[in-house]
Amino acid sequence: MLETCKWWIRIPLYIIFLIVGQATATLLGRFYYCEGGNSKWMASFVQSAGFPLLIPLLFYFSPSLKPGVEEDNDSSNDNHSNTFDIIIKKYPSKPKRYTVAFLYIGFGLISTGTNLLYSYGLFYLPVSTYSLLCASQLAFTALFSYSINSQKFTAPIFNSVVLLTLSAALLAINIEHVDWIDKPCDNCFVIGFFCTVFASAAFSFGLSMIQLSFEKELIKGGTFYAVLEMLFYQSLVASFACVVGMFASGEWKTLEGEMKNFKQGPVSYVMALIWIAVSWQVTSVGMVGLVMEVSFLFANLIATLTLPVVPIVAVFVFHDKMDGDMIVALLLSVWGFLSYIYQTYLDEKKTKVHSVVDEGV
């Protein structure tokens, strides 16, 4: 009963982290570009650079630093034994550590590629169009969950995939209706479109592999510490890769001038980057927490809750154009989202029925 209560406390927190963090990070990311920011590697770097914020939480939730359990009664002995078992599982033998290290590096590199593609997408597209294209994550989620995580491809999920594909296609065939305040280049829509779609595919693939790692117990799940540990090392690898990319591309030479020429001033430039980093780290905690506790399908489902929020806010903040095609694409995406919700409801209902039957037996 206590564990169930803790679960119901964690899930809403993860959802809030994910929705608020993602919406804030997306809007701040566009603010960075609109006010004079131009570095794609810097925009990618700040998406993972907030990992030092996890260090205090790692120490606080570390199973090896929990206070000793008294051994005066059988209950305390059992607790001590359970704690010892957790520590042993969290700090496995050398082969297991090598496996975990390999997974962390792999997830970090996938995260690097995803962040870079998203940065290009957000640079070349209005934030409203970018956000709608990000809904294609759900379509890729359904495909990867079916092929990798053995999740059933039901009628509501198929309906959702079709609707989200139509939504993206509607945006793709109406390039001339996209409204830019400062159009970066002649082919910016094509570049931004494919970067965002490929980023959505890579993002969904990464989440699918994370869930598979938890399911196969290659990474020990079930605790908030496991989420923080995975995020920390994944973000560390991604940040290091972004720094290498920044120096290899020569973008680091332009950062000083970029900060001086930022329309809102150097202080606003630094603060924007800091809060983007914080927002993405909060988003990551929420996302991976939901993957561990429920599924990556559900996590991606919750991520699309920001879909109606970001384009509407962008109309007022960045003066993005919201024409008929955009509204239809938005409605199609929301319809696809509701199809996912319906399938989640059916799965939950079926689970409850099976539970009642098992208890009756």
Backbone hydrogen bonds in HBPLUS format (Angstrom, degrees):
<---DONOR---> <-ACCEPTOR-->    atom                        ^
c    i                          cat <-CA-CA->   ^        H-A-AA   ^      H-
h    n   atom  resd res      DA  || num        DHA   H-A  angle D-A-AA Bond
n    s   type  num  typ     dist DA aas  dist angle  dist       angle   num
A0005-CYS N   A0001-MET O   3.05 MM   4  6.35 155.8  2.11 147.1 152.9     1
A0006-LYS N   A0002-LEU O   2.99 MM   4  6.27 157.7  2.04 148.4 154.6     2
A0007-TRP N   A0003-GLU O   2.89 MM   4  6.12 149.4  1.99 144.2 152.9     3
A0008-TRP N   A0004-THR O   3.03 MM   4  6.33 155.9  2.09 148.2 153.6     4
A0009-ILE N   A0005-CYS O   3.04 MM   4  6.32 126.6  2.34 138.1 152.4     5
A0009-ILE N   A0006-LYS O   3.16 MM   3  5.02 135.4  2.37  91.6 104.2     6
A0010-ARG N   A0006-LYS O   2.90 MM   4  6.17 156.8  1.96 150.3 156.2     7
A0011-ILE N   A0007-TRP O   3.03 MM   4  6.18 169.8  2.04 158.5 160.0     8
A0014-TYR N   A0010-ARG O   2.88 MM   4  6.16 160.5  1.92 160.4 166.1     9
A0015-ILE N   A0011-ILE O   2.98 MM   4  6.22 158.9  2.02 153.3 159.4    10
A0016-ILE N   A0012-PRO O   2.93 MM   4  6.17 161.0  1.97 149.5 153.8    11
A0017-PHE N   A0013-LEU O   2.92 MM   4  6.14 166.8  1.94 153.9 157.7    12
A0018-LEU N   A0014-TYR O   2.96 MM   4  6.12 159.2  2.00 148.2 153.8    13
A0019-ILE N   A0015-ILE O   2.97 MM   4  6.17 174.0  1.97 158.6 159.3    14
A0020-VAL N   A0016-ILE O   3.01 MM   4  5.87 157.8  2.06 151.6 156.7    15
A0021-GLY N   A0017-PHE O   2.96 MM   4  5.56 148.1  2.06 132.7 142.9    16
A0022-GLN N   A0018-LEU O   3.02 MM   4  5.86 160.7  2.06 139.5 145.4    17
A0023-ALA N   A0019-ILE O   3.11 MM   4  6.18 169.0  2.12 150.7 154.0    18
A0024-THR N   A0020-VAL O   3.03 MM   4  6.06 164.6  2.05 148.7 153.6    19
A0025-ALA N   A0021-GLY O   2.91 MM   4  5.97 163.6  1.94 148.0 153.2    20
A0026-THR N   A0022-GLN O   2.98 MM   4  6.05 161.9  2.01 149.2 153.9    21
A0027-LEU N   A0023-ALA O   3.15 MM   4  6.30 167.5  2.17 148.8 152.0    22
A0028-LEU N   A0024-THR O   2.93 MM   4  6.07 160.6  1.97 151.4 157.4    23
A0029-GLY N   A0025-ALA O   2.84 MM   4  5.90 147.0  1.95 141.5 151.1    24
A0030-ARG N   A0026-THR O   3.09 MM   4  6.39 151.4  2.18 145.0 151.5    25
A0031-PHE N   A0027-LEU O   2.98 MM   4  6.20 148.7  2.08 140.5 149.9    26
A0032-TYR N   A0028-LEU O   2.92 MM   4  6.19 150.0  2.01 146.2 153.1    27
A0033-TYR N   A0029-GLY O   3.35 MM   4  6.70 153.5  2.43 141.3 146.4    28
A0034-CYS N   A0030-ARG O   2.85 MM   4  6.08 165.7  1.87 155.7 160.2    29
A0035-GLU N   A0031-PHE O   3.03 MM   4  6.03 148.9  2.13 149.2 155.0    30
A0037-GLY N   A0032-TYR O   2.74 MM   5  5.13 143.4  1.87 164.2 156.1    31
A0036-GLY N   A0033-TYR O   3.26 MM   3  5.47 165.7  2.28 109.0 111.8    32
A0263-LYS N   A0035-GLU O   2.89 MM 228  5.20 168.8  1.90 160.9 160.5    33
A0043-ALA N   A0039-SER O   3.13 MM   4  6.29 156.8  2.18 137.1 143.5    34
A0044-SER N   A0040-LYS O   2.89 MM   4  6.12 140.4  2.05 138.7 149.9    35
A0045-PHE N   A0041-TRP O   2.75 MM   4  5.92 153.5  1.82 143.6 151.7    36
A0046-VAL N   A0042-MET O   3.06 MM   4  6.28 163.9  2.08 156.2 157.0    37
A0047-GLN N   A0044-SER O   3.14 MM   3  5.37 142.6  2.28 102.5 113.4    38
A0048-SER N   A0045-PHE O   3.09 MM   3  5.76 159.7  2.13 117.2 123.0    39
A0049-ALA N   A0045-PHE O   2.89 MM   4  5.81 130.9  2.13 145.5 159.8    40
A0053-LEU N   A0050-GLY O   3.03 MM   3  5.83 156.1  2.09 125.6 131.9    41
A0054-LEU N   A0051-PHE O   2.90 MM   3  5.51 161.8  1.94 119.8 125.9    42
A0055-ILE N   A0052-PRO O   3.12 MM   3  5.46 158.0  2.17 110.2 116.5    43
A0058-LEU N   A0054-LEU O   2.82 MM   4  6.05 149.2  1.91 155.7 166.0    44
A0059-PHE N   A0055-ILE O   3.08 MM   4  6.40 156.4  2.14 155.6 160.4    45
A0060-TYR N   A0056-PRO O   2.98 MM   4  6.18 155.6  2.04 143.6 151.1    46
A0061-PHE N   A0057-LEU O   2.89 MM   4  5.99 162.3  1.92 152.4 155.7    47
A0062-SER N   A0058-LEU O   2.98 MM   4  5.64 114.1  2.43 132.8 145.9    48
A0065-LEU N   A0062-SER O   3.14 MM   3  5.49 157.3  2.19 109.5 116.4    49
A0077-ASN N   A0073-ASN O   3.13 MM   4  6.43 153.2  2.20 146.9 154.9    50
A0078-ASP N   A0074-ASP O   2.94 MM   4  6.20 154.1  2.01 148.4 154.7    51
A0079-ASN N   A0075-SER O   3.03 MM   4  6.34 156.2  2.09 146.8 153.3    52
A0080-HIS N   A0076-SER O   2.86 MM   4  6.09 156.0  1.91 146.7 153.4    53
A0081-SER N   A0077-ASN O   2.89 MM   4  6.12 156.3  1.94 146.8 153.4    54
A0082-ASN N   A0078-ASP O   2.88 MM   4  6.14 156.9  1.93 149.0 155.2    55
A0083-THR N   A0079-ASN O   2.88 MM   4  6.13 159.3  1.92 150.1 155.6    56
A0084-PHE N   A0080-HIS O   2.90 MM   4  6.14 156.8  1.96 147.5 154.1    57
A0085-ASP N   A0081-SER O   2.90 MM   4  6.18 154.4  1.97 147.6 154.6    58
A0086-ILE N   A0082-ASN O   2.97 MM   4  6.27 153.4  2.05 147.9 154.8    59
A0087-ILE N   A0083-THR O   3.00 MM   4  6.31 159.7  2.04 150.4 155.4    60
A0088-ILE N   A0084-PHE O   2.99 MM   4  6.25 160.7  2.03 151.0 156.0    61
A0089-LYS N   A0085-ASP O   2.99 MM   4  6.22 155.3  2.05 146.7 153.2    62
A0090-LYS N   A0086-ILE O   2.82 MM   4  6.02 147.5  1.92 148.6 158.6    63
A0091-TYR N   A0087-ILE O   2.91 MM   4  6.05 140.0  2.08 146.8 156.5    64
A0097-ARG N   A0093-SER O   3.00 MM   4  6.29 151.2  2.09 151.3 160.5    65
A0097-ARG N   A0094-LYS O   3.02 MM   3  4.95 114.4  2.47  95.3 111.7    66
A0098-TYR N   A0094-LYS O   2.94 MM   4  6.24 155.4  2.00 158.4 164.5    67
A0099-THR N   A0095-PRO O   3.03 MM   4  6.32 152.0  2.11 144.5 152.3    68
A0100-VAL N   A0096-LYS O   2.90 MM   4  6.18 161.7  1.94 151.3 156.0    69
A0101-ALA N   A0097-ARG O   2.80 MM   4  5.99 160.6  1.84 149.7 155.6    70
A0102-PHE N   A0098-TYR O   2.91 MM   4  6.08 157.8  1.96 144.8 150.7    71
A0103-LEU N   A0099-THR O   2.98 MM   4  6.27 153.4  2.05 146.6 153.9    72
A0104-TYR N   A0100-VAL O   2.88 MM   4  6.16 160.8  1.92 154.6 159.6    73
A0105-ILE N   A0101-ALA O   2.98 MM   4  6.22 160.6  2.02 151.2 156.0    74
A0106-GLY N   A0102-PHE O   2.94 MM   4  6.13 159.3  1.98 145.1 151.4    75
A0107-PHE N   A0103-LEU O   2.79 MM   4  6.01 167.6  1.80 157.8 160.6    76
A0108-GLY N   A0104-TYR O   2.87 MM   4  5.96 150.5  1.95 141.6 150.5    77
A0109-LEU N   A0105-ILE O   2.95 MM   4  6.19 155.0  2.01 150.2 155.7    78
A0110-ILE N   A0106-GLY O   2.99 MM   4  6.24 157.8  2.04 149.6 156.1    79
A0111-SER N   A0107-PHE O   2.89 MM   4  6.03 154.2  1.95 142.5 150.1    80
A0112-THR N   A0108-GLY O   2.91 MM   4  6.18 144.6  2.03 140.0 149.8    81
A0113-GLY N   A0109-LEU O   3.07 MM   4  6.36 166.1  2.09 151.9 153.3    82
A0114-THR N   A0110-ILE O   2.92 MM   4  6.12 161.4  1.96 150.9 156.8    83
A0115-ASN N   A0111-SER O   2.85 MM   4  5.96 166.0  1.87 150.1 154.0    84
A0116-LEU N   A0112-THR O   2.99 MM   4  6.17 158.8  2.04 150.1 155.9    85
A0117-LEU N   A0113-GLY O   3.04 MM   4  6.21 162.2  2.07 148.4 153.0    86
A0118-TYR N   A0114-THR O   2.92 MM   4  6.13 160.7  1.96 152.5 158.3    87
A0119-SER N   A0115-ASN O   2.90 MM   4  6.06 148.6  2.00 142.0 150.9    88
A0120-TYR N   A0116-LEU O   3.04 MM   4  6.37 154.8  2.11 148.1 153.7    89
A0121-GLY N   A0117-LEU O   2.93 MM   4  6.18 158.6  1.98 147.6 154.1    90
A0122-LEU N   A0118-TYR O   2.86 MM   4  6.07 160.4  1.90 152.3 156.6    91
A0123-PHE N   A0119-SER O   3.01 MM   4  6.12 140.0  2.17 137.6 148.4    92
A0124-TYR N   A0120-TYR O   2.99 MM   4  6.16 158.2  2.04 153.7 158.0    93
A0125-LEU N   A0121-GLY O   3.07 MM   4  5.95 130.8  2.32 143.1 153.7    94
A0130-TYR N   A0126-PRO O   2.95 MM   4  6.16 168.4  1.97 160.9 164.8    95
A0131-SER N   A0127-VAL O   2.95 MM   4  6.00 157.6  2.00 141.9 147.3    96
A0132-LEU N   A0128-SER O   3.17 MM   4  6.42 155.1  2.24 144.5 150.6    97
A0133-LEU N   A0129-THR O   3.03 MM   4  6.28 157.9  2.08 152.6 158.5    98
A0134-CYS N   A0130-TYR O   3.03 MM   4  6.29 140.5  2.19 142.8 153.9    99
A0135-ALA N   A0132-LEU O   3.10 MM   3  5.45 152.3  2.18 104.5 112.9   100
A0136-SER N   A0133-LEU O   3.00 MM   3  5.78 167.3  2.02 120.3 124.5   101
A0137-GLN N   A0134-CYS O   3.02 MM   3  5.83 166.6  2.04 120.5 124.0   102
A0138-LEU N   A0135-ALA O   3.08 MM   3  5.99 151.4  2.17 124.1 127.3   103
A0139-ALA N   A0136-SER O   3.10 MM   3  5.19 119.0  2.48  98.3 112.6   104
A0140-PHE N   A0136-SER O   3.12 MM   4  6.50 165.9  2.14 157.9 160.4   105
A0141-THR N   A0137-GLN O   2.70 MM   4  5.85 145.2  1.82 145.1 156.9   106
A0142-ALA N   A0138-LEU O   2.95 MM   4  6.17 156.8  2.00 147.8 151.9   107
A0143-LEU N   A0139-ALA O   3.19 MM   4  6.51 157.6  2.25 145.2 150.8   108
A0144-PHE N   A0140-PHE O   2.89 MM   4  6.09 168.2  1.90 154.7 157.6   109
A0145-SER N   A0141-THR O   2.79 MM   4  5.83 157.9  1.83 150.3 157.4   110
A0146-TYR N   A0142-ALA O   3.07 MM   4  6.12 142.8  2.22 136.6 145.7   111
A0147-SER N   A0143-LEU O   2.99 MM   4  6.20 161.8  2.03 147.9 152.8   112
A0148-ILE N   A0144-PHE O   2.73 MM   4  5.44 159.9  1.77 146.4 152.6   113
A0151-GLN N   A0145-SER O   2.81 MM   6  5.36 165.1  1.83 136.8 138.3   114
A0158-PHE N   A0154-THR O   2.88 MM   4  6.14 159.8  1.92 154.1 160.6   115
A0159-ASN N   A0155-ALA O   2.84 MM   4  6.03 159.3  1.88 153.2 159.1   116
A0160-SER N   A0156-PRO O   2.95 MM   4  6.14 150.6  2.03 140.3 148.2   117
A0161-VAL N   A0157-ILE O   2.93 MM   4  6.23 156.6  1.98 151.6 157.4   118
A0162-VAL N   A0158-PHE O   3.03 MM   4  6.28 163.3  2.05 152.9 156.7   119
A0163-LEU N   A0159-ASN O   3.00 MM   4  6.21 164.6  2.02 150.6 154.7   120
A0164-LEU N   A0160-SER O   2.94 MM   4  6.10 164.2  1.97 152.4 156.6   121
A0165-THR N   A0161-VAL O   2.94 MM   4  6.06 151.4  2.02 145.4 153.6   122
A0166-LEU N   A0162-VAL O   2.91 MM   4  6.15 156.8  1.96 149.4 155.8   123
A0167-SER N   A0163-LEU O   2.90 MM   4  6.13 148.7  2.00 143.1 152.1   124
A0168-ALA N   A0164-LEU O   3.06 MM   4  6.32 161.4  2.10 145.8 149.1   125
A0169-ALA N   A0165-THR O   2.87 MM   4  6.07 157.3  1.92 147.5 154.8   126
A0170-LEU N   A0166-LEU O   2.82 MM   4  5.96 151.8  1.89 146.5 153.5   127
A0171-LEU N   A0167-SER O   3.27 MM   4  6.58 151.3  2.35 142.9 149.4   128
A0172-ALA N   A0168-ALA O   2.97 MM   4  6.21 148.0  2.07 142.9 152.7   129
A0173-ILE N   A0169-ALA O   3.03 MM   4  6.27 148.1  2.14 153.5 159.0   130
A0174-ASN N   A0171-LEU O   3.36 MM   3  5.35 158.9  2.41 100.6 106.6   131
A0177-HIS N   A0174-ASN O   3.17 MM   3  5.63 152.4  2.24 109.9 117.7   132
A0178-VAL N   A0175-ILE O   3.09 MM   3  5.55 163.8  2.11 115.0 120.2   133
A0188-CYS N   A0185-CYS O   3.44 MM   3  5.13 158.9  2.48 105.0 103.7   134
A0191-ILE N   A0187-ASN O   3.15 MM   4  6.39 170.3  2.16 160.0 162.7   135
A0192-GLY N   A0188-CYS O   2.84 MM   4  5.88 169.0  1.85 150.8 154.6   136
A0193-PHE N   A0189-PHE O   2.72 MM   4  5.76 157.2  1.77 150.9 157.9   137
A0194-PHE N   A0190-VAL O   3.13 MM   4  6.28 177.6  2.13 152.6 152.6   138
A0195-CYS N   A0191-ILE O   2.97 MM   4  6.06 159.5  2.02 151.9 158.6   139
A0196-THR N   A0192-GLY O   3.00 MM   4  6.01 161.2  2.03 145.2 150.0   140
A0197-VAL N   A0193-PHE O   3.00 MM   4  6.22 162.3  2.03 151.8 157.0   141
A0198-PHE N   A0194-PHE O   2.89 MM   4  5.91 166.7  1.91 147.8 152.1   142
A0199-ALA N   A0195-CYS O   2.88 MM   4  5.94 148.3  1.98 139.4 149.0   143
A0200-SER N   A0196-THR O   2.92 MM   4  6.12 150.4  2.01 142.9 150.6   144
A0201-ALA N   A0197-VAL O   3.02 MM   4  6.35 151.1  2.11 145.6 153.3   145
A0202-ALA N   A0198-PHE O   2.92 MM   4  6.19 161.9  1.95 149.6 154.2   146
A0203-PHE N   A0199-ALA O   2.82 MM   4  5.95 157.6  1.87 149.5 156.1   147
A0204-SER N   A0200-SER O   3.01 MM   4  6.16 161.8  2.04 144.7 149.1   148
A0205-PHE N   A0201-ALA O   2.95 MM   4  6.14 156.0  2.00 147.3 154.4   149
A0206-GLY N   A0202-ALA O   2.91 MM   4  6.10 157.3  1.97 147.5 153.4   150
A0207-LEU N   A0203-PHE O   3.05 MM   4  6.36 160.2  2.09 149.7 154.3   151
A0208-SER N   A0204-SER O   2.95 MM   4  6.14 154.1  2.02 145.0 152.6   152
A0209-MET N   A0205-PHE O   2.99 MM   4  6.26 153.9  2.06 149.3 155.6   153
A0210-ILE N   A0206-GLY O   2.97 MM   4  6.24 148.3  2.07 145.0 154.2   154
A0211-GLN N   A0207-LEU O   2.96 MM   4  6.25 161.9  2.00 151.7 155.5   155
A0212-LEU N   A0208-SER O   2.98 MM   4  6.22 155.6  2.04 143.2 150.4   156
A0213-SER N   A0209-MET O   2.90 MM   4  6.10 149.3  2.00 142.2 150.1   157
A0214-PHE N   A0210-ILE O   3.03 MM   4  6.39 151.0  2.12 147.8 155.2   158
A0215-GLU N   A0211-GLN O   2.85 MM   4  6.12 160.3  1.89 152.2 158.2   159
A0216-LYS N   A0212-LEU O   2.88 MM   4  6.02 158.4  1.93 150.2 155.2   160
A0218-LEU N   A0213-SER O   2.90 MM   5  5.05 137.5  2.08 151.3 158.1   161
A0219-ILE N   A0213-SER O   3.28 MM   6  5.60 161.1  2.32 122.9 122.0   162
A0217-GLU N   A0214-PHE O   3.11 MM   3  4.88 151.1  2.19  96.5 105.0   163
A0226-ALA N   A0223-THR O   3.16 MM   3  5.32 125.7  2.47  97.2 109.6   164
A0228-LEU N   A0224-PHE O   3.05 MM   4  6.38 164.4  2.07 154.4 157.7   165
A0229-GLU N   A0225-TYR O   2.83 MM   4  5.99 163.1  1.86 154.7 159.5   166
A0230-MET N   A0226-ALA O   3.11 MM   4  6.19 165.1  2.13 144.4 148.1   167
A0231-LEU N   A0227-VAL O   3.00 MM   4  6.18 165.6  2.02 152.7 157.1   168
A0232-PHE N   A0228-LEU O   2.87 MM   4  5.98 157.8  1.92 149.5 155.6   169
A0233-TYR N   A0229-GLU O   3.25 MM   4  6.48 172.7  2.25 154.7 154.2   170
A0234-GLN N   A0230-MET O   2.98 MM   4  6.02 159.8  2.02 149.9 156.5   171
A0235-SER N   A0231-LEU O   2.86 MM   4  5.85 163.0  1.89 147.6 152.7   172
A0236-LEU N   A0232-PHE O   2.90 MM   4  6.04 147.2  2.01 142.3 152.3   173
A0237-VAL N   A0233-TYR O   3.05 MM   4  6.22 163.0  2.08 147.1 150.0   174
A0238-ALA N   A0234-GLN O   2.99 MM   4  6.21 163.6  2.01 147.2 152.3   175
A0239-SER N   A0235-SER O   2.81 MM   4  5.90 158.0  1.86 147.4 153.1   176
A0240-PHE N   A0236-LEU O   3.04 MM   4  6.21 162.0  2.08 146.9 151.8   177
A0241-ALA N   A0237-VAL O   2.94 MM   4  6.17 159.8  1.99 151.5 157.2   178
A0242-CYS N   A0238-ALA O   2.97 MM   4  6.19 150.0  2.07 143.9 152.0   179
A0243-VAL N   A0239-SER O   2.96 MM   4  6.26 152.7  2.04 149.0 156.1   180
A0244-VAL N   A0240-PHE O   3.03 MM   4  6.33 160.2  2.07 150.4 155.4   181
A0245-GLY N   A0241-ALA O   2.92 MM   4  6.16 158.3  1.97 144.5 150.9   182
A0246-MET N   A0242-CYS O   2.80 MM   4  5.99 148.4  1.90 144.7 153.6   183
A0247-PHE N   A0243-VAL O   3.08 MM   4  6.35 157.4  2.13 151.5 155.6   184
A0248-ALA N   A0244-VAL O   2.84 MM   4  5.98 159.1  1.89 151.8 158.8   185
A0249-SER N   A0245-GLY O   2.95 MM   4  5.92 152.4  2.02 143.3 149.3   186
A0250-GLY N   A0247-PHE O   3.30 MM   3  5.07 137.3  2.49  90.8 102.4   187
A0253-LYS N   A0250-GLY O   3.24 MM   3  5.91 155.7  2.30 115.1 120.6   188
A0254-THR N   A0251-GLU O   3.01 MM   3  5.52 150.1  2.10 114.1 122.2   189
A0258-GLU N   A0254-THR O   2.91 MM   4  6.03 151.3  2.00 149.5 158.8   190
A0259-MET N   A0255-LEU O   2.95 MM   4  6.16 153.3  2.03 148.6 154.0   191
A0260-LYS N   A0256-GLU O   3.09 MM   4  6.38 159.0  2.14 147.7 153.3   192
A0261-ASN N   A0257-GLY O   2.96 MM   4  6.05 150.0  2.05 146.8 154.4   193
A0262-PHE N   A0259-MET O   3.38 MM   3  5.23 161.8  2.42  98.4 103.5   194
A0265-GLY N   A0262-PHE O   2.92 MM   3  5.24 160.3  1.96 115.2 121.5   195
A0269-TYR N   A0265-GLY O   3.08 MM   4  6.34 148.5  2.18 147.0 156.7   196
A0270-VAL N   A0266-PRO O   3.00 MM   4  6.30 163.0  2.03 154.1 156.2   197
A0271-MET N   A0267-VAL O   2.93 MM   4  6.14 168.4  1.94 154.8 158.5   198
A0272-ALA N   A0268-SER O   2.85 MM   4  5.86 152.9  1.92 142.5 149.7   199
A0273-LEU N   A0269-TYR O   3.19 MM   4  6.45 161.8  2.22 147.2 151.2   200
A0274-ILE N   A0270-VAL O   2.96 MM   4  6.21 158.0  2.01 151.4 158.1   201
A0275-TRP N   A0271-MET O   2.94 MM   4  6.11 168.6  1.96 152.0 154.6   202
A0276-ILE N   A0272-ALA O   2.92 MM   4  6.07 142.2  2.07 142.8 153.7   203
A0277-ALA N   A0273-LEU O   3.03 MM   4  6.23 159.0  2.08 145.3 150.3   204
A0278-VAL N   A0274-ILE O   2.96 MM   4  6.31 159.1  2.01 150.0 155.8   205
A0279-SER N   A0275-TRP O   2.92 MM   4  5.90 161.5  1.95 138.9 144.5   206
A0280-TRP N   A0276-ILE O   2.96 MM   4  6.15 161.3  1.99 151.4 155.9   207
A0281-GLN N   A0277-ALA O   3.06 MM   4  6.21 148.4  2.16 143.1 151.8   208
A0282-VAL N   A0278-VAL O   2.99 MM   4  6.26 157.5  2.04 151.6 157.3   209
A0283-THR N   A0279-SER O   2.94 MM   4  6.17 153.1  2.01 143.0 151.1   210
A0284-SER N   A0280-TRP O   2.89 MM   4  6.09 154.5  1.96 142.8 149.0   211
A0285-VAL N   A0281-GLN O   3.06 MM   4  6.34 157.9  2.11 148.7 153.5   212
A0286-GLY N   A0282-VAL O   3.15 MM   4  6.41 163.4  2.18 148.8 152.9   213
A0287-MET N   A0283-THR O   2.86 MM   4  6.08 161.1  1.89 153.9 159.7   214
A0288-VAL N   A0284-SER O   2.94 MM   4  6.00 173.0  1.94 157.3 157.6   215
A0289-GLY N   A0285-VAL O   2.99 MM   4  5.84 148.8  2.09 138.4 147.9   216
A0290-LEU N   A0286-GLY O   3.10 MM   4  6.25 153.9  2.18 143.1 148.6   217
A0291-VAL N   A0287-MET O   3.01 MM   4  6.34 150.3  2.10 145.7 154.9   218
A0292-MET N   A0288-VAL O   2.95 MM   4  6.15 159.0  1.99 149.3 153.7   219
A0293-GLU N   A0289-GLY O   2.94 MM   4  6.07 161.7  1.98 147.6 153.0   220
A0294-VAL N   A0290-LEU O   2.79 MM   4  5.47 156.7  1.84 140.5 147.4   221
A0299-ALA N   A0295-SER O   3.06 MM   4  6.33 156.5  2.11 144.4 151.5   222
A0300-ASN N   A0296-PHE O   3.01 MM   4  6.08 160.0  2.05 140.4 144.8   223
A0301-LEU N   A0297-LEU O   3.02 MM   4  6.18 143.1  2.16 136.8 147.6   224
A0302-ILE N   A0298-PHE O   2.95 MM   4  6.28 156.3  2.01 152.6 156.8   225
A0303-ALA N   A0299-ALA O   3.01 MM   4  6.27 148.6  2.11 141.5 150.9   226
A0304-THR N   A0300-ASN O   3.25 MM   4  6.52 138.7  2.43 139.8 147.9   227
A0304-THR N   A0301-LEU O   3.24 MM   3  5.48 134.3  2.46  99.1 110.1   228
A0305-LEU N   A0302-ILE O   2.95 MM   3  5.33 158.9  2.00 110.9 117.7   229
A0306-THR N   A0303-ALA O   3.38 MM   3  6.21 167.6  2.39 116.1 119.1   230
A0307-LEU N   A0304-THR O   2.86 MM   3  5.03 155.3  1.92 105.9 114.2   231
A0309-VAL N   A0306-THR O   3.03 MM   3  5.05 122.6  2.38  97.5 113.4   232
A0310-VAL N   A0306-THR O   3.03 MM   4  6.09 169.3  2.04 170.6 167.9   233
A0313-VAL N   A0309-VAL O   2.99 MM   4  6.20 166.1  2.01 160.0 164.3   234
A0314-ALA N   A0310-VAL O   2.84 MM   4  5.94 154.1  1.90 152.4 160.4   235
A0315-VAL N   A0311-PRO O   3.14 MM   4  6.39 138.3  2.32 140.6 149.4   236
A0316-PHE N   A0313-VAL O   3.11 MM   3  5.46 126.8  2.41 104.0 116.3   237
A0317-VAL N   A0313-VAL O   2.89 MM   4  6.09 164.2  1.91 157.8 163.2   238
A0318-PHE N   A0314-ALA O   2.84 MM   4  5.13 143.5  1.97 126.3 138.0   239
A0320-ASP N   A0314-ALA O   3.40 MM   6  5.92 173.9  2.41 120.8 122.0   240
A0327-ILE N   A0323-ASP O   3.02 MM   4  6.32 156.0  2.07 152.0 159.2   241
A0328-VAL N   A0324-GLY O   2.94 MM   4  6.19 160.5  1.98 151.6 156.6   242
A0329-ALA N   A0325-ASP O   2.90 MM   4  6.10 160.5  1.94 147.6 153.4   243
A0330-LEU N   A0326-MET O   2.85 MM   4  6.05 151.5  1.93 144.8 153.1   244
A0331-LEU N   A0327-ILE O   2.89 MM   4  6.18 157.8  1.94 149.8 155.3   245
A0332-LEU N   A0328-VAL O   2.89 MM   4  6.14 158.7  1.94 151.7 157.5   246
A0333-SER N   A0329-ALA O   2.97 MM   4  6.15 155.8  2.03 143.8 150.5   247
A0334-VAL N   A0330-LEU O   2.91 MM   4  6.19 157.5  1.96 149.6 155.9   248
A0335-TRP N   A0331-LEU O   2.86 MM   4  6.04 153.5  1.94 145.7 153.4   249
A0336-GLY N   A0332-LEU O   2.89 MM   4  6.17 155.2  1.95 145.8 152.6   250
A0337-PHE N   A0333-SER O   2.88 MM   4  6.16 149.4  1.98 143.8 152.9   251
A0338-LEU N   A0334-VAL O   2.88 MM   4  6.19 153.6  1.95 148.1 154.6   252
A0339-SER N   A0335-TRP O   3.01 MM   4  6.32 143.3  2.15 144.2 154.2   253
A0340-TYR N   A0336-GLY O   3.23 MM   4  6.58 148.1  2.34 142.2 149.5   254
A0340-TYR N   A0337-PHE O   3.11 MM   3  5.20 120.8  2.48  96.4 110.4   255
A0341-ILE N   A0337-PHE O   3.03 MM   4  6.43 151.7  2.11 144.5 152.9   256
A0342-TYR N   A0338-LEU O   2.92 MM   4  6.18 154.2  1.99 145.6 151.9   257
A0343-GLN N   A0339-SER O   3.06 MM   4  6.35 154.6  2.13 143.5 149.9   258
A0344-THR N   A0340-TYR O   2.92 MM   4  6.21 154.9  1.98 150.2 157.4   259
A0345-TYR N   A0341-ILE O   2.91 MM   4  6.23 150.3  2.00 146.9 155.1   260
A0346-LEU N   A0342-TYR O   2.96 MM   4  6.29 155.0  2.03 148.1 154.5   261
A0347-ASP N   A0343-GLN O   2.94 MM   4  6.20 159.0  1.99 150.3 155.7   262
A0348-GLU N   A0344-THR O   2.97 MM   4  6.17 157.5  2.03 146.2 152.3   263
A0349-LYS N   A0345-TYR O   2.92 MM   4  6.11 157.0  1.97 148.3 154.8   264
A0350-LYS N   A0346-LEU O   2.92 MM   4  6.13 158.0  1.97 148.5 154.2   265
A0351-THR N   A0347-ASP O   2.96 MM   4  6.17 153.5  2.03 145.2 152.5   266
A0352-LYS N   A0348-GLU O   3.06 MM   4  6.32 155.6  2.12 147.4 153.0   267
A0353-VAL N   A0349-LYS O   3.08 MM   4  6.35 155.4  2.15 146.8 153.3   268
A0354-HIS N   A0350-LYS O   3.02 MM   4  6.27 163.1  2.05 150.7 154.7   269
A0355-SER N   A0351-THR O   2.97 MM   4  6.15 149.9  2.06 143.2 152.0   270
A0356-VAL N   A0352-LYS O   2.97 MM   4  6.23 155.2  2.03 147.9 153.6   271
A0357-VAL N   A0353-VAL O   3.00 MM   4  6.26 158.6  2.05 149.7 155.6   272
A0358-ASP N   A0354-HIS O   2.92 MM   4  6.11 159.8  1.96 148.0 153.2   273
A0359-GLU N   A0355-SER O   3.00 MM   4  6.20 155.4  2.06 145.7 152.1   274
A0360-GLY N   A0356-VAL O   2.97 MM   4  6.16 146.5  2.09 142.6 151.9   275
A0361-VAL N   A0357-VAL O   3.03 MM   4  6.33 147.5  2.14 146.5 154.8   276
